[in-house]
Amino acid sequence: MLRTVITVSIAFAWALPAAAENYGPDDLGKALTPTGAISAGNADGSIPAWSGKWLGAPPHVDYDGSYNPDPYPDDEVLYTITAQNMADYAEVIGPGQEALLRAYPDSYRIHVYPTRRDFRRPDKIRENVRLNAEQAHLTNDGLTLKGAYGGVAFPIPKQGIELIYNILTSTAPWFIEAPQVSRFKHANGSVTPSEVFLKVYNPYAKADDRAGWSDGDVYAYSLSEERAPPRNAGRLTLSSNTLDHSEMARDAWQYDPGTRRVRKTPDVQFDYPVPQGPRVVDEQNGFNGSPERFNWTLIGRREMVVPFHNYALESRERSYDDFITTTGHLDPQYIRHELRRVWIVEGTLKEDVRHVYGKRRFYIEEDSWHKVMGEMYDTRGELWRVSFDGMIYAYDAQGYYNNVSIYQDLTSRAYSIEKLNNEAAIGTQLNRREPRSGEFSPAGLRRAGG
């Protein structure tokens, strides 16, 4: 790895534009992995070639279905990036990481481990991705996705908006049931806890009936039951989402246990604030909802140090509060970083619309197609917030899954960690059952409320 001391802004000029890469569908499974990452390692071997040797739990992992044990428990830290040495690593860290190192020079650290590329997706997903590479396209000024199903939509992206749809279509699980605990740590050290039980059904990701999928179908339903704080316990929220943002906006309903009534919610999209942490609703799971308020520019692909294989955040040996011992940021000892290739996409707010963010930049890891890091700028152009999405290979879903999200506010010096369940008897359950009839409907919402 080069150690040239340069500024981060110069480093971004080194990202390779997609058009310069000149790959096509015939390269999938050859120069590219079956899902679109570069198969080869990098020049100095710090990024290895993709092996894809494991599907599901590796032979050496004792997986009982309750949580995902670390497949690399013996890996040790290769090097640590600090405020004191970060100039030596300027080309592999982003402005958000640099800002956190500068804001917390005595406590914030980036621990870098060996890069591992050993997992693969099932053959059916790989077949779908190959078809997506040939058929997927956008209409209605990028607001409608057509010709994609059962895997990442654009394994060989050529424009920024395609990377946003890759975030939306990259999820491995088609059915999720999970207790999700959040801790919101304020600048004064106080902590606001919250908990929901989440169920998600994603017909798009199921991958077993491409012929039965129609463009514009609901690609994901979400049903959440609030359990804490006590004042919100029993409140249920249902949403449905399509990949046609020109015709069918997100629908959402809420059940109020006090009135025992279901009502349609207001427009819970875009920069609608959430109580769990310093973020807005379209930051959930990297990005969600319509991309319509931003112009998206593809910066290119670049080697960067980013969070990956974050199994420590599921460890049954830790409590929720173990992660938030430090004021201003999550305890860095629990975050594994690896040097990985990431796609960089930048969104600039359109002139005729509003959003609390004037610009946002996402880093999308090439093997998983998940957003692993984000930087959000206010409308004055100042870096405001930084987000990180933990990534693991989920054994039951046989694919990568965003298990924990971290949101940092550089202005207020508050932060949150969401989707924890390491104290739960059973953690996230993926692809374990089919949805029940009417489960993800307003009527089902009323039944679930009792």
N, C-alpha and C positions, 0 to 999 in steps of 0.2 A: 504494500500500500504506500502511495506517495505521502510524503510528510511536508510538502511545500507549504510555507506559511502564506496564505492568501486570504482575502476577505471572502465572506460568504456570498456576497453579491456577485463576485467574479466567478466563484465556483458554480453558480447556477448557469453560467454561460457554457459550461462544459457538458451539460445534459445533452444527450444525443436526440435530435428531433426524430419523431416516428418516421417521417417521410424518408429520412436518410438510412433507415435500417433495411428497407426494401425486402421485407418478408412477405410471404403469401400463404394461403391455406395449405399448399403442398409441403410447407416447412414444418407443419405441426407433426410432432412425433419424430422429428429429425433434428434440424438445427434449433427448432423450438420444441419445448415439451408439449405433450398433447393438449395442454391448456394455455399455451402461449408464452411461457417464460423462455428465456435463453437457456438452452440445455447445457452449454459449456460453462465451465468455471471462468474466473477472470485470470488475468495474466500472471499474477503472483500467487495464485492458489488460495487467497484469503476468502474467496467465494468458490466453493467446490462445484464440480459438475453435478447436475441433478441425477440422483440414483433412482428415485421412485420405488425403492425396494419394499416398502411396507404399505399394505392396504389394511386399514383398521389398526387394531392394537398390535404392536410389534411382539415377536415371540418372547422377549425377555420381560415384558410388562405384565404385571398381575392386575388385570382390569376386571373389577367385579360389577361394573355398570353404575356405580354410585358417583364416581368422579374420575377425572383423567389423571393418572399418575404421570410424573415427568419421565419421558423416555430417555433423557440425557442427564441422569442424576449425578454423574461423575464429572461432568464438564466443569472446568474452572475458568475464572475470569482471565482473559488474555491481556487486557489493559483497561485502564479507567481514565475517562476524560473528565477533567476538572476545570474550574475557572482559571487555574494557574497554567494548564498546558493546552487549553482548547485551541490556541492558535496553531498548534502542530496538527490538529485534526480538522481545520477549517473546511476542507473540501468534502468531508463526510458527515457534517452536522448541518442542521438547518437553522434559520434565524430564530425559531422558537426555542430550540435547545440552547442556542447561544444566549438568548435572553434570560432563560432560567438559570444558567450557570452564572451569569453576571448578577442576577438579582439575589441569588443565594450562594455566594462563593464559598462559604464555610461548610455547607451541608449538601448541596445538590451535586450528584455524581451520575455519570453514565458508565455503567459496567458493561463491557463488551465481551461476549462469549464466542466460541467457535460457531461458524455458520453451518447449519444443517439443512440438507435438502433431500430427505429420505422418504417422504410420503407421497402417495398418489391418490387419484380419484378413481372410482369404479369405471369400468369400460363403457357403461351406458352414458355416463356424464361426458366422457371423452368423445364419444360418438356425437353427442349433442353439440359439444363445443366446436367440433369440426364442421357440422352443418351450420352452426351460427356464423362461423367465419365466412361461409359462402353466401348465407341468406340474410343475416340480420342487417337492418337498415333503419334509418330514422326519417320520419316525415313530420309535417306540421312544424317546421322550423325547429326540429329537435325535440318536440314535446311528445311524440308518439314513437314507440319502439315496435317494429314489426319483424317477423321472420326469426325470432329468437325463442328458445325454450330450453329449460333443463340444464343450464350452465351459464358461464359468463358469456355475455352477449357479443363482445368484441375482443376476441383473444389477440387480434392484431390491430390495435387502435390506430387511427389516423388523424383523429381530431379530439379536442378536449371534451366535448359533450359525450363522446363515446366512453370515456373513462368514468364519467358520472354514472352512466348506465351499468358499467362494470361493477361499481360499488353496489348498486341496487340488485344486481343479478348474481353476485358472487357467493351468496350464502350457501353453505353445504346442507344444513338441516332443513327438511320440509315440515317437520313438526317439532315444536319446542314446548316443554313444560319446565318451569324453573322458578324457584324462589329467588328474588333479586333484591339484595340489600344495598342501600346507598349510605355513604357518610359524607356530609357536606361540612367541611371545616372552614370556619370563618376566620378573618384576620385576627380577631381577638382571642382565638383559641377555642371558642365554643364549637360544639358539634351538633348538627341537626341530622338525626337518623331518619330513614324512611325504608319501607319495604313494600314490595308488591309481589304477587304471584302471577307470572306471565305465561300465557299460552299463545303460540303463534302457529298458524297453518299457512304454508307457502306452497300453493299448487304448482307454481312455476318451477320450483326447485325439485319437485318430486321425480321428474325425469323419466317416468315410465309410460307416458301416454302423449307423445308429441303430436300424434294425429288428432287427439282430442282437445288440444290446446288451441284457443282462438286469440288472435291479437286483440287486446282490450279486455280480456278476462281479468278478474281480480287476481293479482299475483300473490298477495299476502293479506291475511287477516290477523289482527292482534286483539287479544282479550286480556286485560289486566285487572286484578283484584287488589285494591290497596289494603294493607294490613297494619301499617304504621306510617305516621303517628296516629294515636288512637282516635283523634277527631275525624280522620278520613277513613277509618276502618270500614270495610264493607262496600265502599264505592267501586263500581265496576265501569270500565271504559272499553268500548269495542270500536275498532276502526277497520276499514277495508281500503285497499290501495290497488290501483291499476298502473300499467305502464303506458297509459294513454292520458297524458296530462292536459291535452287540448280539449277533450270531451268529458272526461270523468274524473273530477277532482276527488280527493280523499273524502270519504264519508266517515262520520264518527257519531257514536251514541254513548250516553252515560246513564247508569242506573244509580239513583240516589237512595240509600237505605232508609233515610229519614222519611221521605215521601213514598218510597217504594214505587217510583215511577221511572220510566225510560224516556229520555228526551234526546233530540238531536242536538249535538253540541255546536257552538259557533265555529268559526273558521280556525281550527287548530292546526295551522301550517306555518311554514316559513320561520319567522322570528318570534313566534309565540313563546314566551318565557316558561320555563319549567321550575318547580320548586326543589328538585333534587340537587341542583348544583348551578354553577355559573355557566349556563348554556341556554340555547333555544331549541325548539322542538326539531328543527331539521338537521340537527347535529347527531341525533340518535343513530347509533350503529354506523358511524362514519358520515353518512349523509342519507336522508330519506325525503320522500315527497317530490314535488316538482322542481326541476332545475331552471324554471322559466325566468327568474329574476336576475340571473347573472349571465354574462358572456364568458364562456369557458374556453381557455387557451391551453393547448397542449405544449408544455415546456419541453418534455422529453423524458428519457430514461437515464438514471444516474445511480451510482453506488453510494449508499448512505448507511449510517448506523441508526437503526430503528428498533423499537420494541418488537420482539418475536419470540415464539415458544415460551409464553409467559405462564408456565404451569405453577410457579410459586404462588401466584395469586389465587390458586384453587387449593393450596395446601391445607390439609386437615390439621396440621400442626400449628396453624396461626389463627388468631382471632381477627374479627373485623377491625378492631381498634389497633392491632399491631401495625397496620399499614399507614396509619395517620398520626404517628407519634411526633412528626416534625411540622412545625408551623410553616405554612407557605407552599409546601409540596409534599407529595407522597414519599414515604421512606424509600430511597433509591435502591436499597439492598435487595428489594424484592422484584425489581424490574430487570429482566434479561433483555439485552440488546444484542443484535447481530449485524454484521455488515451484509447488506442485501441490496439487490437492484430494486429500485422503486421508480414508478412512473410519477411525474409531477404534473399536476393540472392546476391552473389558477383561474378563479372566477372573479370577475369585476362587475360590480353592481351596475345594472342598466340605468340610464338617465331618468326614465319615466316611471320608476317603481321605487319602493322603499324597502329597506331591511336594515337591521342594526349593524350589519357588517358591510363595509364598503368594498372589501376584498377578502378573499379566502384562498388559501393554498393547501392542497391535499397531496399527500404522499401515499401511493398505492403500491403495495408490495407485489412483485410479479408472479410469485408462485401461488399465492392465495387470492390475488385480485382484491384484497381487502385494504381499505384505507387504514394505515397504521399511525399516521401522524397528521395533524392539521394546524394551520396558523390562521387566525382570524384578526382582521384589521378593522378599526372603526372607520367611520365615514370621513375622518380627517387624514386617513392613511397611516395611523399609528398602530403598531402591533398591540393587540389588546388581550387576546386569549390564545392558549395553546392546548391542543387535545392529543391524547394518545389512546390507541385502541389495542388492548392486549390480544394476542393471537395464539391460539393453540390448534393443533390437529385433534379434532374430536373423534375418538375412536368409533363411537356408535354411528356417527354421521358420515364417517369415512371422508372427511374433508375439513378444511380450516373453518374456524368459528371464532367470532369476536366474543371472548368470555368476560372481559372487564374493560370499562372505559374510564379514562381519567381526564378531568377538565381543570385547567389552570387559568386563573384570572390574574394577569400581571399587574393590573391597575389596583384592584381591591386586595390582592395577595390572599385571596381565598381559593379553595380548590375542592373538588369532590372526586370520589371514586364510586362507580356504579356497577351493578350487576354482580356483586359479591354473593357467594353462597357457601363459603368454606366452613361455616359453622353449622350448616344444615345437615341433617342426617343423610339426605339424598340430595345431590346437587342437580345440575341441569340434566334433563332427560331428553334425548334427541331421537326422533324417528322411531318412537316406541309403539305408537298406535295410530289408527286412522281417526279423523275427526268424527264425532257423533252427529247424527242428522240434526241440522238446525243449530248446532253448537255455536257457530260464528254468525249469528243473526240477531236482530233486535229482540225477537221472541225468545231466542236462547239466552240473551242477556237478562231478560226479565225472569226466566226460570232459574238462572244461576243466582239471582238476587234473593230468591226464596220468598 
